[in-house]
């Protein structure tokens, strides 16, 4: 039977089990939190991003989750510098052009500041610049895509939390916590 682990990756934790690229480093990795043999991340989450990561021992499920050709929706809660307005939301919903080409259309909406865990270290605020939150759902996974999309519409990202991948949510998991879920059938 396949295993699937939902993990709330904290800020400044690598989304891999070892830190091969930084000898003598004290950076934390998945192995500092998850001691389950044979599971591997289904996709990545940047060092400076937080939230849901899925880990599995099922290669087919891993591919279905991580491969952009399957268009599995991923929802992010994004704190941005500036005020989210209709023009920015419309641009995000149509898709924006990045240096590596246009993005697929996204679902974007302004949201009230969500009730979340504190980030360590905290986000730096500027008294003269407002910040706001949006929910952004994409179905592809380019490198730093959400950050590049919000910047393209004039809203630099301050904090980025992956909240949901497909049907799985990080809700109820504190940073560094994980739990295994029962799968409804096979990925094959």
C-alpha positions as CSV (number, residue, x, y, z in Angstrom):
1,X,0.0,0.0,0.0
2,X,1.3,3.5,-0.9
3,X,2.2,6.0,1.7
4,X,1.4,9.7,1.5
5,X,2.7,12.2,4.1
6,X,1.5,15.8,4.4
7,X,4.2,18.0,5.9
8,X,4.1,21.7,6.8
9,X,7.5,22.8,5.7
10,X,8.8,25.7,7.9
11,X,10.5,28.8,6.5
12,X,14.3,28.2,5.8
13,X,14.1,24.4,5.5
14,X,15.3,22.7,2.4
15,X,12.7,20.6,0.6
16,X,15.1,17.6,0.4
17,X,16.6,15.2,2.8
18,X,20.3,16.2,2.5
19,X,22.1,19.5,2.0
20,X,24.6,18.3,-0.6
21,X,25.3,21.7,-2.1
22,X,26.5,23.3,1.1
23,X,29.2,21.4,2.9
24,X,29.5,22.3,6.6
25,X,26.1,24.0,6.5
26,X,23.7,24.1,9.4
27,X,20.7,24.4,7.1
28,X,17.7,22.2,8.1
29,X,16.4,19.6,5.7
30,X,13.4,17.3,5.6
31,X,15.5,14.7,7.6
32,X,15.3,17.1,10.6
33,X,11.5,16.5,10.7
34,X,10.6,13.3,9.0
35,X,12.2,9.9,9.9
36,X,10.1,7.7,7.6
37,X,12.2,5.5,5.3
38,X,11.5,5.3,1.6
39,X,9.4,8.4,1.1
40,X,10.5,11.2,-1.2
41,X,9.1,14.7,-1.9
42,X,6.6,15.0,-4.7
43,X,7.7,18.4,-5.9
44,X,9.7,21.2,-4.2
45,X,9.1,24.3,-2.1
46,X,11.7,27.1,-2.0
47,X,13.8,27.6,1.0
48,X,12.1,30.9,1.7
49,X,8.5,29.5,1.2
50,X,6.4,27.7,3.8
51,X,3.6,25.2,3.8
52,X,2.4,22.0,2.3
53,X,4.7,19.4,0.9
54,X,3.7,15.9,0.0
55,X,6.0,13.0,0.4
56,X,5.3,9.5,-0.9
57,X,6.9,6.1,-1.6
58,X,4.8,5.6,-4.8
59,X,6.6,6.7,-7.9
60,X,3.4,7.0,-10.0
61,X,1.7,9.2,-7.4
62,X,4.9,11.3,-7.0
63,X,4.9,11.9,-10.8
64,X,1.1,12.7,-10.8
65,X,1.6,15.3,-8.1
66,X,4.8,16.9,-9.3
67,X,4.6,16.7,-13.1
68,X,3.1,19.9,-14.6
69,X,1.5,17.9,-17.4
70,X,-1.1,16.6,-14.9
71,X,-2.1,20.3,-14.1
72,X,-2.7,19.5,-10.4
73,X,-3.9,22.7,-8.8
74,X,-1.8,24.3,-6.1
75,X,-3.1,27.1,-3.9
76,X,-0.9,29.6,-2.2
77,X,-1.6,32.3,0.4
78,X,0.5,35.2,-0.5
79,X,1.3,38.3,1.5
80,X,2.4,41.0,-0.8
81,X,3.8,44.5,-0.6
82,X,1.1,47.0,-1.7
83,X,-2.6,46.9,-2.1
84,X,-4.2,44.1,-4.2
85,X,-6.5,45.7,-6.7
86,X,-8.8,44.4,-9.5
87,X,-6.3,45.2,-12.2
88,X,-3.7,43.0,-10.6
89,X,-6.2,40.2,-9.9
90,X,-7.4,40.3,-13.6
91,X,-3.8,40.1,-14.9
92,X,-3.1,37.1,-12.7
93,X,-6.3,35.4,-13.7
94,X,-5.5,35.9,-17.4
95,X,-1.9,34.8,-16.9
96,X,1.2,37.0,-16.9
97,X,4.2,37.0,-19.2
98,X,7.4,36.1,-17.4
99,X,10.9,35.9,-18.9
100,X,10.4,32.2,-19.6
101,X,7.0,32.8,-21.3
102,X,3.4,33.3,-20.4
103,X,1.9,31.5,-17.4
104,X,-1.4,29.6,-17.6
105,X,-4.4,31.5,-16.3
106,X,-4.6,31.4,-12.5
107,X,-7.4,31.8,-9.9
108,X,-6.7,34.9,-7.8
109,X,-8.6,36.7,-5.2
110,X,-7.9,39.3,-2.5
111,X,-8.3,37.8,1.0
112,X,-8.3,39.1,4.6
113,X,-5.1,38.4,6.5
114,X,-5.4,34.7,7.4
115,X,-5.0,33.3,10.9
116,X,-1.6,31.6,10.6
117,X,1.3,30.6,12.6
118,X,4.1,33.1,13.2
119,X,7.0,33.0,10.9
120,X,10.5,32.7,12.3
121,X,12.1,35.0,11.4
122,X,9.1,37.4,11.1
123,X,8.4,39.2,7.8
124,X,10.0,42.7,7.7
125,X,7.4,45.5,7.3
126,X,7.8,49.0,6.1
127,X,5.7,51.5,7.9
128,X,5.2,53.6,4.7
129,X,4.2,50.7,2.4
130,X,0.9,48.8,3.0
131,X,0.7,45.0,2.6
132,X,-2.2,42.8,1.7
133,X,-3.0,39.1,1.1
134,X,-4.2,37.1,-1.9
135,X,-5.1,33.5,-2.6
136,X,-3.5,32.3,-5.9
137,X,-4.1,28.9,-7.5
138,X,-1.9,27.8,-10.3
139,X,-1.7,24.5,-12.3
140,X,2.0,24.6,-13.2
141,X,5.2,24.8,-11.2
142,X,8.0,26.9,-12.6
143,X,10.9,28.0,-10.5
144,X,9.7,30.7,-8.1
145,X,6.6,31.2,-10.2
146,X,4.2,32.7,-7.7
147,X,6.8,35.3,-6.6
148,X,7.6,36.2,-10.2
149,X,3.9,36.4,-11.0
150,X,3.1,38.8,-8.1
151,X,6.1,40.9,-8.9
152,X,5.0,41.1,-12.6
153,X,1.8,42.8,-11.5
154,X,3.6,45.2,-9.1
155,X,3.0,43.3,-5.9
156,X,6.3,41.8,-4.5
157,X,5.9,38.8,-2.3
158,X,6.7,39.2,1.4
159,X,5.5,35.7,2.6
160,X,4.5,32.7,0.6
161,X,2.6,29.7,2.0
162,X,1.5,26.7,-0.1
163,X,-1.9,25.9,1.4
164,X,-3.2,23.2,-0.8
165,X,-2.1,20.7,-3.5
166,X,-5.0,19.0,-5.2
167,X,-7.3,17.7,-2.5
168,X,-4.7,17.9,0.3
169,X,-4.4,20.9,2.6
170,X,-1.9,22.0,5.3
171,X,-4.7,23.2,7.5
172,X,-4.3,21.9,11.1
173,X,-0.6,21.2,10.8
174,X,1.8,23.5,12.7
175,X,5.2,24.2,11.0
176,X,7.4,21.1,11.2
177,X,4.4,18.8,11.8
178,X,3.4,16.0,9.5
179,X,0.8,13.2,9.3
180,X,0.2,10.3,7.0
181,X,-3.1,10.1,5.1
182,X,-5.0,7.1,3.9
183,X,-5.2,7.0,0.1
184,X,-8.5,6.4,-1.6
185,X,-7.3,3.9,-4.3
186,X,-4.1,3.9,-6.2
187,X,-2.3,6.4,-8.4
188,X,-1.9,3.9,-11.2
